């Protein structure tokens, strides 16, 4: 099972889980928020809306298009 660090929290997910799904499973402690503080989540699930943009290992990526791997570092507010 891959283990990743999301905003300082350790998440363990099933093999083949997308980062977007891992964020949803991680609950409120691991989520993107808008400027007004409202929770943001993927809308399209195919990379078009870009609502799931996060920093993965220091690079901007789309969470819905990226599979989790062991040791990955995800920052939702970067």
C-alpha positions in Angstrom: 0.0 0.0 0.0 1.5 3.4 -1.0 2.0 5.8 1.8 2.1 9.5 1.0 2.5 12.7 3.0 -0.3 15.3 2.4 0.1 18.7 4.1 2.2 17.0 6.8 -0.3 14.1 7.4 0.5 10.5 6.4 -2.1 8.8 4.2 -2.0 5.1 3.3 -4.1 4.2 0.3 -4.7 1.2 -1.9 -2.5 0.6 -5.0 -3.9 2.4 -8.0 -5.6 5.2 -6.0 -5.4 8.7 -7.6 -4.1 11.6 -5.6 -7.6 13.2 -5.9 -9.2 10.1 -4.3 -6.5 10.1 -1.6 -7.3 13.7 -0.8 -11.0 12.9 -0.5 -10.2 9.9 1.8 -7.9 12.2 3.9 -10.8 14.3 4.9 -10.7 18.0 5.9 -7.1 17.9 6.9 -5.9 17.3 3.4 -7.9 19.5 1.0 -7.6 22.5 -1.3 -9.5 25.6 -0.3 -10.6 28.7 -2.2 -9.5 32.2 -1.2 -12.7 32.5 0.8 -11.9 29.2 2.6 -14.4 27.0 0.9 -13.4 23.4 0.1 -12.4 22.8 -3.5 -12.5 19.4 -5.2 -12.2 18.0 -8.7 -15.2 18.5 -10.9 -14.4 16.8 -14.1 -12.0 14.0 -13.1 -10.1 14.2 -16.4 -7.9 17.2 -15.9 -9.9 19.9 -17.8 -11.3 21.9 -14.9 -8.0 22.0 -13.0 -9.8 22.3 -9.7 -7.5 19.5 -8.3 -4.2 21.3 -8.9 -1.7 20.5 -6.1 2.0 20.4 -5.6 3.4 16.9 -5.8 7.1 16.5 -4.9 7.5 20.2 -5.6 5.9 20.3 -9.0 2.4 21.5 -9.9 0.2 18.5 -11.0 -3.4 17.5 -11.4 -4.4 15.2 -8.6 -7.1 13.5 -10.7 -4.5 12.4 -13.3 -1.7 11.3 -10.9 -1.6 7.9 -9.2 -0.3 7.7 -5.6 3.1 6.2 -5.1 5.1 5.5 -1.9 6.9 8.5 -0.4 5.0 11.1 -2.5 4.7 14.5 -0.9 1.5 16.5 -1.7 0.8 20.1 -0.7 -2.7 21.3 -1.3 -2.1 25.0 -0.7 1.2 25.5 -2.4 
